[in-house]
Amino acid sequence: MQPVYRRGWLDKSRSNALIAWQRGALAAGLVFLIDRFSKWWIVSGLGLPSRKPVEIFSFFDLSMVWNKGISLGLFPAGDESGRYILIGLTSAVSLAIAYWLYRAQSSFIALALGLVLGGAIGNIWDRFQYGAVADFFHFHLGEWSFYVFNVADAAITLGVLLLIWEALLSPQKKPK
């Protein structure tokens, strides 16, 4: 039996949007949980804040860095008021992303937004819990050193790259 679609909440386009939202919300939740677990393990389980960097491979270490700023340590919050300003700004951006996710019609876009949202909420949580974001993945090669990041940062970056790909390079966007 085929489902009956009606005008309003259960119409076919809204049903697709609901599926997209669910996928995006699931992605956000999974990113948040993986991020929280990884930070708990690094900070409490491994005790990395009180240790020297742990070499995993010749090009990869676990190195504890407390990021008081935004991406790449830009605009560091020097005091408690700066910390709460960053929390407020990133919370406002997260609400806008959550609204965009709610309105998404595409599961691909919803997935990308879910990655960004889950990562953003994970980093907001850090600012409340620790006063800074816990970063610990450190890739390097010889004298070259990539910035130190965490699971949330990786998810945000991947989500943004997917959004850019969809906006600029998606096969559906090519003119006919």
Residue pairs with C-beta under 8 A, 6 or more apart in sequence:
3 15
5 11
5 12
5 15
8 14
13 105
16 105
17 103
17 104
17 105
19 107
20 104
20 105
20 106
20 107
20 109
20 110
21 101
21 102
21 104
21 110
23 107
23 110
23 111
23 114
24 101
24 104
24 107
24 109
24 110
24 111
24 113
24 114
24 117
25 101
25 114
26 114
27 110
27 111
27 114
27 115
27 118
28 101
28 113
28 114
28 115
28 117
28 118
28 121
29 118
30 118
31 114
31 115
31 117
31 118
31 119
31 122
31 151
31 152
31 155
32 118
32 119
32 121
32 122
32 125
34 151
35 118
35 119
35 122
35 150
35 151
35 152
35 155
36 122
36 125
38 150
38 151
39 122
39 126
39 134
39 150
39 151
42 48
42 62
42 64
42 134
42 136
43 49
43 64
43 130
43 134
46 54
46 62
48 54
48 62
48 63
48 64
48 136
49 64
49 66
51 64
53 61
53 62
53 63
53 64
53 138
54 61
54 62
54 63
55 61
56 62
59 139
59 140
59 141
60 137
60 138
60 139
60 140
61 138
61 140
62 136
62 137
62 138
63 136
63 138
63 148
64 134
64 135
64 136
65 135
65 136
65 138
65 148
66 130
66 131
66 132
66 133
66 134
66 135
67 73
67 132
67 133
67 134
67 135
67 148
68 76
68 77
68 78
68 82
68 83
68 131
68 132
68 133
69 75
69 76
69 77
69 86
70 86
70 90
71 153
72 147
73 147
75 86
76 82
77 83
77 85
77 86
80 131
83 127
83 131
83 132
86 127
87 124
87 127
87 128
90 120
90 123
90 124
90 127
91 124
93 120
94 117
94 120
94 121
94 124
97 113
97 116
97 117
97 120
98 117
100 113
101 110
101 113
101 114
101 117
104 110
104 113
106 166
108 162
108 166
109 163
109 166
111 159
111 162
112 158
112 159
112 160
112 162
112 163
112 166
113 159
113 163
114 159
115 155
115 156
115 158
115 159
115 162
116 155
116 156
116 159
116 160
116 163
117 159
118 152
118 155
119 151
119 152
119 153
119 154
119 155
119 156
119 159
120 152
120 156
122 150
122 151
122 152
122 155
123 133
123 150
123 152
123 153
123 156
126 132
126 133
126 134
126 152
127 133
133 150
133 152
134 150
135 147
135 148
135 149
135 150
135 153
136 148
136 150
137 148
137 149
137 150
137 154
138 145
138 146
138 148
139 145
139 146
140 146
166 173
167 173
